[in-house]
Amino acid sequence: MKRLLLVRHGESEANVIHSLDCGVPGPPLSPLGHEQAQELADKLADLDIRQIYASTMERALQTVSPLAQRLGLPVAQRDGLREFDVGDLHPRNDQSAHDALDELMVRWLIHGDRTAFRPDGESAAEVVARFRSVLVDVLASYDEGVAVVATHGGALRLVGPVLFPEVTAAFTYEHHVPNTGIIDVEVEESDLLETRSELTGLVCHSWAGIEL
């Protein structure tokens, strides 16, 4: 069986101060985030992991580094897995910035306007396109077992409803992915090989601990 685990990074220094920092490489993990990364390694180390990927943001790389070191595997970094660009809201941490970001998420996930964006930022459609392109390469990189992909909560909420039939946009709007939360996906290889460009062979079994 082929399996894909999409993991949100551990707590970052930006998370601690509620900063909307979307820079690359961006802030590192906090002390708690490093503890969470070790716990993630303990949790996943016994799985048949064949590949480990991370975004180009430092917090994602640091989240899977203990797992990679334990298993003796490299971490392949891909820019397409990074968090979405919040544009003029970067790197603010005030309430009005968070309210503006929530308004954008409502437009994307509730009203279905995936072309919306903040000034100098990305649209949901752009985020999904780059993320999906990387997943095509990830899924082509191993034949069986598990691939672990360290990425970001906002990006996961945007791509979930597009990649997984079991996941709705309203669901991801209501269900944030916590630090080191895991999206557990089964890959139906026969479907994937026939329609790889659309990634239709993915079945999401759980969303950060919520069975689907």
MDAnalysis code that builds the backbone (N, CA, C; Angstrom):
import MDAnalysis as mda
import numpy as np

u = mda.Universe.empty(636, n_residues=212, atom_resindex=np.repeat(np.arange(212), 3), trajectory=True)
u.add_TopologyAttr("name", ["N", "CA", "C"] * 212)
u.add_TopologyAttr("resid", np.arange(1, 213))
u.add_TopologyAttr("resname", ["MET", "LYS", "ARG", "LEU", "LEU", "LEU", "VAL", "ARG", "HIS", "GLY", "GLU", "SER", "GLU", "ALA", "ASN", "VAL", "ILE", "HIS", "SER", "LEU", "ASP", "CYS", "GLY", "VAL", "PRO", "GLY", "PRO", "PRO", "LEU", "SER", "PRO", "LEU", "GLY", "HIS", "GLU", "GLN", "ALA", "GLN", "GLU", "LEU", "ALA", "ASP", "LYS", "LEU", "ALA", "ASP", "LEU", "ASP", "ILE", "ARG", "GLN", "ILE", "TYR", "ALA", "SER", "THR", "MET", "GLU", "ARG", "ALA", "LEU", "GLN", "THR", "VAL", "SER", "PRO", "LEU", "ALA", "GLN", "ARG", "LEU", "GLY", "LEU", "PRO", "VAL", "ALA", "GLN", "ARG", "ASP", "GLY", "LEU", "ARG", "GLU", "PHE", "ASP", "VAL", "GLY", "ASP", "LEU", "HIS", "PRO", "ARG", "ASN", "ASP", "GLN", "SER", "ALA", "HIS", "ASP", "ALA", "LEU", "ASP", "GLU", "LEU", "MET", "VAL", "ARG", "TRP", "LEU", "ILE", "HIS", "GLY", "ASP", "ARG", "THR", "ALA", "PHE", "ARG", "PRO", "ASP", "GLY", "GLU", "SER", "ALA", "ALA", "GLU", "VAL", "VAL", "ALA", "ARG", "PHE", "ARG", "SER", "VAL", "LEU", "VAL", "ASP", "VAL", "LEU", "ALA", "SER", "TYR", "ASP", "GLU", "GLY", "VAL", "ALA", "VAL", "VAL", "ALA", "THR", "HIS", "GLY", "GLY", "ALA", "LEU", "ARG", "LEU", "VAL", "GLY", "PRO", "VAL", "LEU", "PHE", "PRO", "GLU", "VAL", "THR", "ALA", "ALA", "PHE", "THR", "TYR", "GLU", "HIS", "HIS", "VAL", "PRO", "ASN", "THR", "GLY", "ILE", "ILE", "ASP", "VAL", "GLU", "VAL", "GLU", "GLU", "SER", "ASP", "LEU", "LEU", "GLU", "THR", "ARG", "SER", "GLU", "LEU", "THR", "GLY", "LEU", "VAL", "CYS", "HIS", "SER", "TRP", "ALA", "GLY", "ILE", "GLU", "LEU"])
u.atoms.positions = np.array([
    [0.837, -1.194, 0.000],
    [0.000, 0.000, 0.000],
    [0.880, 1.254, 0.000],
    [0.415, 2.268, -0.675],
    [1.118, 3.531, -0.767],
    [0.361, 4.566, 0.059],
    [1.105, 5.303, 0.885],
    [0.478, 6.217, 1.839],
    [1.222, 7.550, 1.852],
    [0.477, 8.610, 2.078],
    [1.028, 9.957, 2.104],
    [0.607, 10.626, 3.406],
    [1.576, 11.134, 4.151],
    [1.293, 11.850, 5.388],
    [1.699, 13.308, 5.209],
    [0.706, 14.191, 5.198],
    [0.948, 15.622, 5.099],
    [0.945, 16.187, 6.510],
    [2.055, 16.772, 6.926],
    [2.242, 17.183, 8.314],
    [2.444, 18.695, 8.399],
    [1.666, 19.344, 9.261],
    [1.941, 20.754, 9.515],
    [3.185, 20.853, 10.418],
    [3.969, 21.888, 10.217],
    [5.174, 22.098, 11.014],
    [4.853, 22.278, 12.498],
    [5.871, 22.127, 13.340],
    [5.726, 22.390, 14.762],
    [5.591, 23.875, 15.052],
    [5.356, 24.184, 16.312],
    [5.192, 25.591, 16.692],
    [6.435, 26.390, 16.315],
    [6.226, 27.501, 15.626],
    [7.331, 28.362, 15.221],
    [7.389, 29.599, 16.106],
    [8.484, 30.327, 15.996],
    [8.593, 31.585, 16.731],
    [7.523, 32.577, 16.270],
    [7.132, 32.492, 15.000],
    [6.051, 33.348, 14.507],
    [4.719, 32.966, 15.147],
    [4.481, 31.671, 15.324],
    [3.257, 31.227, 15.986],
    [3.150, 31.789, 17.397],
    [4.272, 31.846, 18.092],
    [4.280, 32.296, 19.477],
    [3.769, 33.726, 19.594],
    [4.159, 34.577, 18.632],
    [3.745, 35.981, 18.684],
    [2.593, 36.283, 17.735],
    [2.005, 35.224, 17.159],
    [0.852, 35.344, 16.259],
    [1.172, 36.178, 15.017],
    [2.408, 36.059, 14.540],
    [2.817, 36.801, 13.359],
    [2.417, 36.071, 12.081],
    [1.947, 36.827, 11.100],
    [1.601, 36.263, 9.793],
    [2.834, 36.292, 8.888],
    [3.914, 35.753, 9.376],
    [5.184, 35.765, 8.657],
    [5.188, 34.676, 7.595],
    [5.268, 35.095, 6.334],
    [5.290, 34.116, 5.241],
    [6.589, 34.207, 4.451],
    [7.621, 34.801, 5.064],
    [8.903, 34.899, 4.391],
    [9.598, 33.557, 4.276],
    [10.528, 33.470, 3.356],
    [11.330, 32.258, 3.152],
    [12.800, 32.623, 3.386],
    [13.531, 31.935, 4.257],
    [13.131, 30.725, 4.991],
    [12.244, 30.982, 6.202],
    [12.150, 32.208, 6.657],
    [11.236, 32.521, 7.745],
    [11.733, 32.104, 9.111],
    [10.896, 32.310, 10.128],
    [11.289, 32.018, 11.512],
    [11.468, 30.518, 11.758],
    [12.359, 30.153, 12.672],
    [12.550, 28.748, 13.033],
    [11.506, 28.268, 14.025],
    [11.622, 27.024, 14.425],
    [10.756, 26.480, 15.458],
    [11.065, 27.122, 16.810],
    [10.054, 27.199, 17.641],
    [10.226, 27.604, 19.030],
    [10.776, 26.416, 19.822],
    [11.175, 26.615, 21.083],
    [11.584, 25.452, 21.893],
    [10.506, 24.368, 21.950],
    [9.244, 24.782, 22.096],
    [8.163, 23.797, 22.079],
    [8.087, 23.108, 20.721],
    [8.295, 23.853, 19.656],
    [8.268, 23.264, 18.319],
    [9.314, 22.189, 18.135],
    [10.507, 22.416, 18.705],
    [11.549, 21.384, 18.618],
    [11.138, 20.134, 19.402],
    [10.485, 20.322, 20.543],
    [9.975, 19.174, 21.296],
    [8.932, 18.419, 20.478],
    [8.056, 19.163, 19.807],
    [7.029, 18.539, 18.967],
    [7.661, 17.766, 17.816],
    [8.757, 18.279, 17.265],
    [9.450, 17.584, 16.179],
    [10.021, 16.248, 16.653],
    [10.561, 16.231, 17.862],
    [11.060, 14.984, 18.426],
    [9.928, 13.994, 18.669],
    [8.815, 14.504, 19.170],
    [7.655, 13.640, 19.405],
    [7.111, 13.079, 18.089],
    [7.150, 13.892, 17.043],
    [6.714, 13.420, 15.729],
    [7.609, 12.284, 15.250],
    [8.912, 12.425, 15.454],
    [9.842, 11.354, 15.076],
    [9.530, 10.074, 15.834],
    [9.245, 10.193, 17.121],
    [8.887, 9.015, 17.917],
    [7.616, 8.352, 17.377],
    [6.677, 9.174, 16.969],
    [5.377, 8.670, 16.507],
    [5.470, 7.959, 15.165],
    [6.337, 8.451, 14.275],
    [6.357, 7.952, 12.898],
    [7.515, 7.006, 12.591],
    [8.478, 6.887, 13.484],
    [9.724, 6.176, 13.166],
    [9.526, 4.715, 12.790],
    [8.462, 4.077, 13.281],
    [8.254, 2.656, 12.989],
    [7.493, 2.411, 11.686],
    [7.078, 3.462, 11.018],
    [6.374, 3.293, 9.747],
    [7.361, 3.004, 8.615],
    [6.846, 2.479, 7.526],
    [7.675, 2.144, 6.368],
    [7.867, 3.403, 5.512],
    [8.630, 4.352, 6.038],
    [8.807, 5.637, 5.363],
    [9.908, 5.534, 4.315],
    [9.573, 5.919, 3.085],
    [10.524, 5.838, 1.982],
    [11.059, 7.204, 1.558],
    [10.245, 8.254, 1.726],
    [10.637, 9.586, 1.293],
    [10.198, 10.622, 2.326],
    [11.000, 11.684, 2.486],
    [10.635, 12.795, 3.359],
    [10.843, 14.096, 2.589],
    [9.803, 14.904, 2.580],
    [9.843, 16.192, 1.896],
    [9.496, 17.307, 2.884],
    [9.937, 18.523, 2.557],
    [9.592, 19.692, 3.361],
    [9.550, 20.913, 2.458],
    [8.822, 21.913, 2.901],
    [8.824, 23.177, 2.181],
    [10.177, 23.858, 2.367],
    [10.369, 24.979, 1.700],
    [11.617, 25.732, 1.809],
    [11.637, 26.634, 3.039],
    [10.618, 26.544, 3.876],
    [10.586, 27.322, 5.112],
    [11.278, 26.536, 6.224],
    [12.066, 27.259, 7.029],
    [12.897, 26.600, 8.029],
    [12.075, 25.778, 9.012],
    [10.913, 26.271, 9.397],
    [10.101, 25.568, 10.390],
    [9.643, 24.205, 9.894],
    [9.411, 24.080, 8.596],
    [9.016, 22.782, 8.038],
    [10.201, 21.820, 8.019],
    [11.360, 22.310, 7.584],
    [12.554, 21.464, 7.547],
    [12.915, 20.981, 8.950],
    [12.882, 21.882, 9.930],
    [13.228, 21.502, 11.292],
    [12.247, 20.496, 11.885],
    [11.015, 20.528, 11.413],
    [9.997, 19.612, 11.945],
    [10.282, 18.160, 11.583],
    [10.792, 17.914, 10.391],
    [11.042, 16.523, 9.973],
    [12.517, 16.125, 10.076],
    [13.380, 17.043, 10.474],
    [14.805, 16.701, 10.578],
    [15.079, 15.592, 11.594],
    [14.460, 15.613, 12.797],
    [14.722, 14.497, 13.722],
    [14.279, 13.147, 13.158],
    [13.163, 13.123, 12.448],
    [12.696, 11.880, 11.824],
    [13.668, 11.426, 10.754],
    [14.112, 12.353, 9.921],
    [15.051, 12.016, 8.846],
    [16.366, 11.492, 9.410],
    [16.851, 12.125, 10.463],
    [18.105, 11.684, 11.072],
    [17.968, 10.285, 11.667],
    [16.846, 10.026, 12.291],
    [16.638, 8.713, 12.896],
    [16.587, 7.609, 11.841],
    [15.978, 7.922, 10.700],
    [15.806, 6.917, 9.651],
    [16.950, 6.902, 8.647],
    [17.840, 7.885, 8.723],
    [18.929, 7.958, 7.769],
    [18.479, 8.326, 6.376],
    [17.447, 9.163, 6.288],
    [16.913, 9.587, 5.003],
    [17.174, 11.070, 4.781],
    [17.353, 11.480, 3.525],
    [17.488, 12.912, 3.238],
    [16.119, 13.587, 3.266],
    [16.125, 14.894, 3.393],
    [14.899, 15.685, 3.279],
    [14.978, 16.489, 1.987],
    [14.043, 16.255, 1.087],
    [13.984, 17.011, -0.164],
    [13.087, 18.231, 0.044],
    [13.620, 19.416, -0.177],
    [12.835, 20.636, 0.001],
    [12.256, 21.106, -1.327],
    [11.004, 21.540, -1.295],
    [10.314, 22.011, -2.484],
    [9.577, 23.312, -2.174],
    [9.811, 24.321, -2.993],
    [9.197, 25.629, -2.770],
    [7.676, 25.578, -2.869],
    [7.157, 24.698, -3.693],
    [5.719, 24.623, -3.886],
    [4.939, 24.217, -2.659],
    [5.633, 23.710, -1.642],
    [4.979, 23.259, -0.412],
    [4.911, 24.350, 0.656],
    [5.444, 25.543, 0.378],
    [5.487, 26.598, 1.391],
    [4.089, 27.153, 1.683],
    [4.027, 27.943, 2.747],
    [2.770, 28.579, 3.139],
    [2.363, 29.613, 2.095],
    [1.052, 29.904, 2.022],
    [0.624, 30.897, 1.032],
    [1.097, 32.293, 1.426],
    [1.336, 33.104, 0.414],
    [1.849, 34.462, 0.602],
    [0.686, 35.386, 0.959],
    [0.746, 35.970, 2.157],
    [-0.339, 36.843, 2.620],
    [-0.155, 38.282, 2.161],
    [0.868, 38.536, 1.362],
    [1.043, 39.855, 0.773],
    [1.241, 40.945, 1.798],
    [0.393, 41.976, 1.755],
    [0.569, 43.149, 2.610],
    [0.312, 42.868, 4.089],
    [-0.151, 41.667, 4.426],
    [-0.360, 41.310, 5.833],
    [0.913, 40.769, 6.489],
    [1.924, 40.460, 5.713],
    [3.206, 39.965, 6.222],
    [3.987, 41.118, 6.826],
    [4.618, 40.957, 7.994],
    [4.538, 39.881, 8.982],
    [3.725, 40.336, 10.193],
    [2.625, 40.990, 9.955],
    [1.870, 41.629, 11.033],
    [1.303, 40.609, 12.019],
    [1.052, 41.073, 13.250],
    [0.442, 40.204, 14.261],
    [-0.705, 40.882, 14.995],
    [-1.179, 42.021, 14.469],
    [-2.278, 42.736, 15.112],
    [-3.618, 42.104, 14.739],
    [-4.632, 42.386, 15.525],
    [-5.948, 41.771, 15.334],
    [-6.558, 42.130, 13.983],
    [-6.354, 43.363, 13.538],
    [-6.942, 43.757, 12.255],
    [-6.351, 42.953, 11.102],
    [-5.059, 42.603, 11.205],
    [-4.448, 41.769, 10.166],
    [-5.046, 40.373, 10.169],
    [-5.259, 39.826, 11.361],
    [-5.864, 38.496, 11.454],
    [-7.316, 38.517, 10.968],
    [-8.022, 39.588, 11.236],
    [-9.397, 39.712, 10.736],
    [-9.400, 39.763, 9.206],
    [-8.449, 40.495, 8.635],
    [-8.368, 40.594, 7.182],
    [-8.031, 39.244, 6.562],
    [-7.148, 38.487, 7.222],
    [-6.820, 37.152, 6.713],
    [-8.035, 36.237, 6.775],
    [-8.805, 36.325, 7.854],
    [-10.004, 35.499, 7.963],
    [-11.013, 35.863, 6.873],
    [-11.133, 37.139, 6.565],
    [-12.023, 37.556, 5.473],
    [-11.590, 36.921, 4.151],
    [-10.277, 36.844, 3.937],
    [-9.772, 36.218, 2.716],
    [-10.072, 34.727, 2.710],
    [-9.898, 34.062, 3.855],
    [-10.210, 32.630, 3.933],
    [-11.699, 32.381, 3.687],
    [-12.542, 33.268, 4.153],
    [-13.982, 33.146, 3.897],
    [-14.258, 33.243, 2.400],
    [-13.628, 34.187, 1.746],
    [-13.823, 34.316, 0.295],
    [-13.372, 33.048, -0.422],
    [-12.235, 32.497, 0.029],
    [-11.710, 31.289, -0.616],
    [-12.550, 30.054, -0.320],
    [-12.831, 29.810, 0.957],
    [-13.387, 28.528, 1.379],
    [-14.900, 28.510, 1.525],
    [-15.486, 29.629, 1.821],
    [-16.944, 29.677, 1.983],
    [-17.632, 30.163, 0.712],
    [-17.088, 31.216, 0.115],
    [-17.706, 31.772, -1.098],
    [-17.133, 31.188, -2.383],
    [-16.056, 30.426, -2.287],
    [-15.507, 29.747, -3.462],
    [-14.782, 30.650, -4.435],
    [-14.372, 31.836, -3.997],
    [-13.656, 32.761, -4.871],
    [-12.159, 32.515, -4.746],
    [-11.663, 31.553, -5.498],
    [-10.259, 31.172, -5.386],
    [-9.321, 32.110, -6.136],
    [-9.867, 33.134, -6.794],
    [-9.026, 34.109, -7.481],
    [-8.684, 35.299, -6.583],
    [-9.306, 35.382, -5.409],
    [-9.069, 36.510, -4.506],
    [-7.647, 36.462, -3.941],
    [-7.082, 37.626, -3.619],
    [-5.758, 37.690, -3.015],
    [-5.570, 39.041, -2.345],
    [-4.644, 39.081, -1.395],
    [-4.233, 40.335, -0.791],
    [-3.225, 41.026, -1.724],
    [-3.104, 42.355, -1.653],
    [-2.087, 43.027, -2.472],
    [-0.716, 42.400, -2.275],
    [-0.052, 42.089, -3.389],
    [1.273, 41.457, -3.401],
    [1.255, 40.016, -2.887],
    [0.073, 39.434, -2.693],
    [-0.027, 38.064, -2.212],
    [-0.448, 37.095, -3.301],
    [-0.779, 35.858, -2.880],
    [-1.190, 34.808, -3.807],
    [-2.680, 34.542, -3.730],
    [-3.221, 34.065, -4.813],
    [-4.592, 33.559, -4.800],
    [-4.589, 32.099, -4.376],
    [-5.747, 31.610, -3.953],
    [-5.865, 30.194, -3.597],
    [-5.564, 29.308, -4.796],
    [-5.984, 29.736, -5.978],
    [-5.748, 28.950, -7.185],
    [-4.257, 28.777, -7.441],
    [-3.481, 29.828, -7.196],
    [-2.029, 29.741, -7.390],
    [-1.397, 28.787, -6.385],
    [-1.856, 28.849, -5.146],
    [-1.305, 27.978, -4.108],
    [-1.589, 26.517, -4.431],
    [-2.833, 26.229, -4.806],
    [-3.217, 24.852, -5.120],
    [-2.409, 24.333, -6.307],
    [-2.208, 25.152, -7.319],
    [-1.483, 24.717, -8.517],
    [-0.051, 24.328, -8.194],
    [0.649, 25.148, -7.410],
    [2.043, 24.820, -7.107],
    [2.154, 23.626, -6.162],
    [1.220, 23.541, -5.195],
    [1.236, 22.435, -4.246],
    [0.964, 21.115, -4.971],
    [-0.045, 21.118, -5.829],
    [-0.389, 19.900, -6.555],
    [0.748, 19.452, -7.470],
    [1.437, 20.400, -8.086],
    [2.554, 20.059, -8.961],
    [3.650, 19.326, -8.199],
    [3.927, 19.763, -6.965],
    [4.936, 19.080, -6.157],
    [4.457, 17.681, -5.769],
    [3.188, 17.546, -5.400],
    [2.684, 16.227, -5.008],
    [2.765, 15.213, -6.142],
    [2.608, 15.681, -7.378],
    [2.786, 14.781, -8.521],
    [4.187, 14.175, -8.490],
    [5.188, 15.023, -8.246],
    [6.567, 14.528, -8.180],
    [6.786, 13.646, -6.956],
    [6.204, 14.028, -5.826],
    [6.352, 13.226, -4.605],
    [5.821, 11.825, -4.834],
    [4.640, 11.728, -5.379],
    [4.008, 10.422, -5.553],
    [4.707, 9.571, -6.610],
    [5.439, 10.209, -7.500],
    [6.209, 9.471, -8.503],
    [7.553, 8.998, -7.949],
    [7.923, 9.463, -6.748],
    [9.262, 9.200, -6.227],
    [9.372, 7.921, -5.414],
    [8.257, 7.246, -5.156],
    [8.327, 5.990, -4.394],
    [7.240, 5.043, -4.872],
    [7.497, 3.745, -4.739],
    [6.594, 2.739, -5.280],
    [5.638, 2.176, -4.238],
    [6.062, 2.136, -2.985],
    [5.208, 1.634, -1.921],
    [5.691, 2.214, -0.605],
    [4.940, 1.994, 0.464],
    [5.310, 2.554, 1.744],
    [4.753, 3.961, 1.923],
    [5.464, 4.765, 2.711],
    [4.962, 6.060, 3.157],
    [5.888, 7.191, 2.724],
    [5.298, 8.290, 2.286],
    [6.034, 9.536, 2.086],
    [5.512, 10.548, 3.094],
    [6.413, 11.246, 3.760],
    [6.060, 12.282, 4.730],
    [6.371, 13.636, 4.113],
    [5.398, 14.542, 4.173],
    [5.554, 15.873, 3.596],
    [5.273, 16.916, 4.667],
    [6.294, 17.694, 5.031],
    [6.132, 18.754, 6.029],
    [5.763, 20.049, 5.333],
    [4.618, 20.594, 5.702],
    [4.110, 21.772, 5.026],
    [3.432, 22.697, 6.040],
    [2.364, 23.392, 5.643],
    [1.840, 24.494, 6.441],
    [0.316, 24.449, 6.521],
    [-0.202, 24.956, 7.643],
    [-1.620, 24.819, 7.925],
    [-2.532, 25.516, 6.933],
    [-2.189, 26.745, 6.563],
    [-3.030, 27.466, 5.615],
    [-3.068, 26.791, 4.262],
    [-1.908, 26.374, 3.777],
    [-1.850, 25.693, 2.487],
    [-2.664, 24.404, 2.512],
    [-2.584, 23.658, 3.603],
    [-3.356, 22.415, 3.706],
    [-4.851, 22.677, 3.653],
    [-5.302, 23.743, 4.291],
    [-6.735, 24.069, 4.272],
    [-7.213, 24.428, 2.866],
    [-6.311, 24.966, 2.048],
    [-6.681, 25.327, 0.681],
    [-6.674, 24.130, -0.257],
    [-5.673, 23.250, -0.120],
    [-5.561, 22.136, -1.066],
    [-6.457, 20.965, -0.690],
    [-6.804, 20.835, 0.591],
    [-7.621, 19.701, 1.024],
    [-8.892, 19.507, 0.232],
    [-9.722, 20.551, 0.076],
    [-10.982, 20.377, -0.650],
    [-10.786, 20.085, -2.133],
    [-9.628, 20.433, -2.675],
    [-9.363, 20.199, -4.093],
    [-8.844, 18.781, -4.339],
    [-8.009, 18.288, -3.433],
    [-7.369, 16.990, -3.631],
    [-8.170, 15.809, -3.116],
    [-8.987, 16.044, -2.087],
    [-9.648, 14.928, -1.416],
    [-11.171, 15.069, -1.477],
    [-11.866, 14.142, -2.130],
    [-13.322, 14.223, -2.222],
    [-14.014, 14.210, -0.868],
    [-13.366, 13.615, 0.138],
    [-13.976, 13.497, 1.468],
    [-13.944, 14.809, 2.246],
    [-13.175, 15.771, 1.773],
    [-12.932, 17.008, 2.522],
    [-13.612, 18.174, 1.816],
    [-14.442, 18.912, 2.532],
    [-15.104, 20.075, 1.953],
    [-14.390, 21.353, 2.377],
    [-14.609, 22.403, 1.618],
    [-14.018, 23.696, 1.959],
    [-14.568, 24.210, 3.283],
    [-15.854, 23.992, 3.528],
    [-16.444, 24.421, 4.802],
    [-15.791, 23.681, 5.968],
    [-15.450, 22.418, 5.756],
    [-14.792, 21.632, 6.798],
    [-13.422, 22.206, 7.125],
    [-12.616, 22.502, 6.098],
    [-11.274, 23.003, 6.380],
    [-11.324, 24.424, 6.946],
    [-12.354, 25.179, 6.608],
    [-12.476, 26.503, 7.229],
    [-12.687, 26.363, 8.734],
    [-13.467, 25.385, 9.141],
    [-13.785, 25.200, 10.555],
    [-12.697, 24.432, 11.310],
    [-11.876, 23.678, 10.587],
    [-10.911, 22.798, 11.250],
    [-9.479, 23.167, 10.874],
    [-8.883, 24.038, 11.671],
    [-7.480, 24.371, 11.518],
    [-6.641, 23.120, 11.793],
    [-5.486, 23.046, 11.165],
    [-4.563, 21.946, 11.426],
    [-3.598, 22.392, 12.521],
    [-3.560, 21.711, 13.662],
    [-2.655, 22.121, 14.744],
    [-1.201, 21.821, 14.389],
    [-0.298, 22.401, 15.140],
    [1.119, 22.116, 14.921],
    [1.393, 20.624, 15.014],
    [2.097, 20.097, 14.038],
    [2.397, 18.676, 13.807],
    [1.144, 17.823, 13.614],
    [0.013, 18.456, 13.291],
    [-1.167, 17.696, 12.895],
    [-0.905, 16.976, 11.578],
    [-1.506, 15.808, 11.410],
    [-1.235, 14.948, 10.259],
    [-2.496, 14.715, 9.439],
    [-2.368, 14.889, 8.121],
    [-3.414, 14.510, 7.168],
    [-2.996, 13.165, 6.576],
    [-3.752, 12.120, 6.865],
    [-3.391, 10.748, 6.494],
    [-4.119, 10.361, 5.213],
    [-3.354, 10.064, 4.170],
    [-3.916, 9.866, 2.832],
    [-3.473, 8.520, 2.265],
    [-4.429, 7.773, 1.765],
    [-4.133, 6.546, 1.033],
    [-4.095, 6.851, -0.456],
    [-3.131, 6.250, -1.138],
    [-2.971, 6.480, -2.568],
    [-3.479, 5.267, -3.327],
    [-4.530, 5.464, -4.104],
    [-5.061, 4.383, -4.942],
    [-4.297, 4.419, -6.254],
    [-3.269, 3.623, -6.341],
    [-2.284, 3.743, -7.409],
    [-2.882, 3.581, -8.806],
    [-3.833, 2.672, -8.982],
    [-4.370, 2.455, -10.320],
    [-5.056, 3.717, -10.844],
    [-5.823, 4.389, -9.990],
    [-6.480, 5.629, -10.397],
    [-5.457, 6.729, -10.630],
    [-4.441, 6.780, -9.770],
    [-3.451, 7.841, -9.864],
    [-2.667, 7.753, -11.170],
    [-2.309, 6.547, -11.567],
    [-1.530, 6.392, -12.783],
    [-2.316, 6.813, -14.016],
    [-3.630, 6.606, -13.985],
    [-4.448, 6.946, -15.137],
    [-4.717, 8.442, -15.237],
    [-4.780, 9.130, -14.091],
    [-5.146, 10.546, -14.098],
    [-4.187, 11.346, -13.223],
    [-2.899, 11.103, -13.392],
    [-1.910, 11.695, -12.495],
    [-1.996, 13.220, -12.459],
    [-2.291, 13.856, -13.585],
    [-2.299, 15.315, -13.607],
    [-3.389, 15.900, -12.715],
    [-4.425, 15.127, -12.451],
    [-5.513, 15.610, -11.613],
    [-5.422, 15.079, -10.179],
    [-4.555, 14.124, -9.925],
    [-4.389, 13.528, -8.598],
    [-5.715, 13.046, -8.025],
    [-6.451, 12.275, -8.808],
    [-7.759, 11.815, -8.366],
    [-7.701, 10.533, -7.553],
    [-6.523, 9.944, -7.392],
    [-6.437, 8.672, -6.670],
    [-6.094, 8.807, -5.206],
    [-6.436, 9.930, -4.574],
    [-6.094, 10.166, -3.183],
    [-7.334, 10.072, -2.295],
    [-7.209, 9.304, -1.214],
    [-8.320, 9.122, -0.274],
    [-7.845, 9.567, 1.112],
    [-8.479, 10.599, 1.652],
    [-8.105, 11.122, 2.962],
    [-8.861, 10.361, 4.046],
    [-8.110, 9.658, 4.903],
    [-8.734, 8.871, 5.964],
    [-8.904, 9.644, 7.271],
    [-8.001, 10.597, 7.526],
    [-8.146, 11.399, 8.737],
    [-7.510, 12.763, 8.545],
    [-8.117, 13.753, 9.180],
    [-7.667, 15.129, 9.090],
    [-7.298, 15.598, 10.506],
    [-6.010, 15.586, 10.784],
    [-5.529, 16.011, 12.105],
    [-6.279, 15.322, 13.232],
    [-6.411, 14.005, 13.107],
    [-7.049, 13.214, 14.145],
    [-8.532, 13.021, 13.985],
    [-9.167, 13.686, 13.032],
    [-10.607, 13.531, 12.784],
    [-10.793, 12.495, 11.690],
    [-11.442, 11.389, 12.024],
    [-11.681, 10.336, 11.042],
    [-12.715, 10.794, 10.026],
    [-12.450, 10.499, 8.748],
    [-13.357, 10.910, 7.672],
    [-13.993, 9.693, 7.013],
])
